[in-house]
Amino acid sequence: MLFFSQPVELKAECNKGYIKVKQLGLNPTSIDSVVVGKGNEVKLKPGQQLHIVNQLYPYTVQFKEDPNGNQSGTKRPRETASEDRENHREAPSMKAAKQPEKMSVSVSHGEATNNSEGFGHWSQGLKTSMQDPKMQVYKDDKVVVIKDKYPKARYHWLVLPWQAIPSLKALRDEHCNLVKHMQKVADQMVQQCPHATTLRFRTGYHAIPSMSHVHLHVISQDFDSPCLKNKKHWNSFTTDYFIESQDVIQMLETNGRVTVKEGTSELLKLPLRCHVCRKELPTIPALKEHLKSHFPS
């Protein structure tokens, strides 16, 4: 077993070729931009990237044969110059316990390696969908627009760049023109919508997305969809967890990167409130019934 003192617990399944990751603390832990969630356990496969504490500390895992049966050591991660010093915390130390004979596991700090099996993980689903002509509703040389597979409103599209950018935090100032183009295409999608004059739309990004590959949400504000099922779905679009596209552009122009505030994941736990009148509702069914007064069919 490998374990961290506070944020996560890692259990090596050497014979199966993966590590079980369990988030122990409140600080968000993610695998390839997929948030684990406190108390949840997911699989980390070779080549995938593990982030600890709001993606401040990236690690990758490798399995290798050890003919002598020796344990492989792990190193404490070093601070990278590009990280935001104001939000920096000391990286958790790691300890390695005994591994099965003739097999060693190493967890290394740094950039993720290419993973040929990456498309197989559900978090990589966008990379498959963006290549599917049945999902595409628009494309040019820079971006593609697809229908969200599980739309949270009557109209819900995703604008994705062809360029491989794993997450919002990977954006830098050189991506600014691309992000502006994504917003321009999003505006075009709204303009061509048959209900553009009666429905309000928002365009933005989830602060901590569940899917790998950066994507811009274009979503109508009726939230009339059977796929909107829980508080997490609702709060991810109606709180500051949803970062407006223009705010992302401004951050890139000003700071050359996108900053996600510490504790943002806690916004998903806020009470259900109508985004129009701010009335608090006890359940999703009650909220949906209330929304009919604002957005009649």
N, C-alpha and C positions, 0 to 999 in steps of 0.2 A: 504494500500500500504506500502511496505517496500522499502527503497531506500538507496543507498550509495551516498556519497557526490560527487564522481567523476566517478569511473570506471563503475558501473552498476546501473540499475534501476530494482527493483523487484516488481512485481504486484501479489498479492496473489489472486488466484481463489479458495477460500476455498470450495465452493460447488462442484467444479470439481476435487479437490484434486491435484492441481499442482500450481506452481508459474511461471509466465512469467519473463524471464530474458532478459534484453536488455543491450548490451554493449554500453556505452556512450563514453568512452575514447579510446585511442590508445593501452593502455596496454592490452595484450590478456586476455580474460576471457574464461573459458572453463567449460564444464559439462562432467564429466567422460572422460576427455581427448579430448572432441570434442570442437573445437574452435568456439566461438559464432560469432566473427567478429563485427567490429564497425558498429553500427546502426541496427544490426540484433537482432531479438527477438526469443527465443526458450523457450521450457517448461522444468522446473526443477521439477522432481517428487520425492516423499519421498524416501529416501535411496540413491539417486544419489548425487554426490559430486560436489560442485561448487568451482572452483578455480579462484582467483582474482590475477591479476598482475603476469603473467608468472608462475602460479601454486604455488605462494609463500604462499597463504592464502586459505586453504581448509575449506569449510563449508558444512554441510548437513542440510536438511530441514525435519521437522517433523510436521505433523498435529495431533492435539489431542483435544478431547472434553473438554470443560471448562464449567462445570455446573453453575458456578457463573457469566459467561460472562466476566471474567477478561481478560485483555490483558496479553500475556506472554512477558516477557522481553527478551532482547537479550544482549549478553555480547560482549565486545570488544575482538577480538582474541588476544591470547598471542603468543609471538614469541616462536617457537620451536627450541630446541638446534641444531637440525639436519639441519636447513636451512643455506644457504650460506650467511654469514654475509655481505660479500662485496656487494652483490646485494640486500641487505635487504632495504625495505622501510617501513615506518610506515603503519601498516594495517589500511585500511579505517574504520571509525566508522559507526555504523548502527543505524538507528532510526526506531521505529515501530509506524505506524499510526493505527487508529482504525480498528479492524477486525470485520467481521460479528458476530452476537450474537451467543453464545454457541460454538464457534469454535476459536481456537487459533493456531497461526503458530509460530514455533520457528526455527531459523536458528542458528546452533551451529558450532563452530570452532572445527576441529579435523578430525579423520579418518572417512571414509565413513562406513556406516553399510551395511550389506548384503541386496541385493534387489532381491527378487524372480522374479520381473518383468524385471530385467535388460536385459534379452535377447530380450525383445520386442522392445527396442529402436534401431534405425538403427545403432547407433554407436557401438552396441554390435554384429553386424552382423558377425564379424570374429569368434566369439565364436561359432556361429551356423555353419559357413562354414567349420571350422576346424574339425567338427564332421561328415561332410557329405562325405561319400566315393566317391561320384561323383566329388567332388572338390579336393580330396587328390591325389597327384602325388607321394608322398613319406612320410613315417613315420617310426619312431623308438621309443624307450622308452623315449626319451627326447623331440623330436620335430616332427612337421608335416609340410609338404610343400603343399600349395594349389595354384591353379591358381587364379590370381587376377580376380575378377568378372568384373572389368572394366579396362582391361589392357591398359597401356599407351604406349606400344611398342609391337613389334611382339612377344617377350618373356618377360613375367612379372609374376614372382612367389613371394609368400610370405612364409617366414620361421617363424613358430610360435612355441614357447615352450608350452608344455602341462601344465607347471607350470603357475599358474595364476599371471601374472605380468602386471598391468594395463597400464604402460607407460614407456617410456625411462627414465624418471626421477625417477622411482621406482627402477631402477637397482642399485645394490650395489656390493661391491667387491666379495661377496659370489656368485654372479651370473656370475663371469668372465669366469669360465670354460664352463658354459652353453652358453654364448655368443660366445665363441670360437668354440663350437660345431655347433652352428647355422651358423657360417661363413664356417666351414668345409663342412657342408651339402650344403650351397649355392655354394661353389666351385664345388662340385660334380654335381649339377644341370647344371652348365655352361658346364662342361666337357662332359656331355651326350647330350648336345644340338647339333642337326645336323648342325647348322650354327656357331658353336663355333669358327671356324677358320676364318670366314669372318666378324663376328659381335663382337663388343666390349661390355662388360658387366660392370655394376657397382653394388656393393652391399652396402646398407646403410639404414639409418633410417631417417624418417622425424623428424625434430626437435620438431615440435608441431603436432602430428598426429591427423587426424580426426576420427580415429577408435580406440576404446578401445581394449586393449591387445597388448602388445609389439610385433612388427613384423619387420622382416628384408626383405627389398625389394631386389629382384634379377631381374634386368631389363636391356634389351638390349638397346643400345644407338641409335638405328634407330628412335625410337619414332614414328613408323609407325602404328598408331591406330586411329580409329574413336572416341575412348573414350577420346582422348586428345583434349579437346575442348576450353580451355581458358588459360589465362596468369597464373592463379594460378596453374593449372596442370603443365604447363611447368616449371615455376620457382621453384616449389617444388622439381623438380628432377635435375635442372641444375644450382642451386645456392648453397650457403652454408647452405640453409635450409635443404639440403640433407646431412646428416652427414655420412661419410664413416664408414663402419663397423670396420675397423682397428683403426680408431680414437676413436670409442666408447670403444673398448677393451683397448686401451692405457689409456684413462681417468679412466676406472675402475681399472686398474693395478696401476696407479699413485695416483689417488685421492679417489678411492673407490666409485665414483659416476659420473654421466654424467651431465655436465654443458651446458645449453643452453644459449647463449648470449642474453642479453636484446635487444629488437628491432628486433629479428630474423623474426618475422611475417611480418615486412616491406619488407623483401626480395621478398615476393610474388607479390609485386607491381612494381618491377623493369621492365624496358623495355624488350621486347622480343629480345633475342640475340641467334644466332646460337651457340650451344655449341662446335662446331668444329672450325669455322673460326671467331667467335665473331661478325659477321655481324648483325646489328640491322634490324629487320623486323617490319612492322607496324601492321600486323594482324596474327592470327593463320593460316589462309589459305595460306598467303604469306610465312610464316615460313615453313609450310609443303611442299609447292612447292619447296622452296629452299633446304630443306633437301634431296630431291630426287637427287640432284647433289652430295651429299656425300654418300647416301645409295641407289643406284639404286635397283629396285625390282628384 
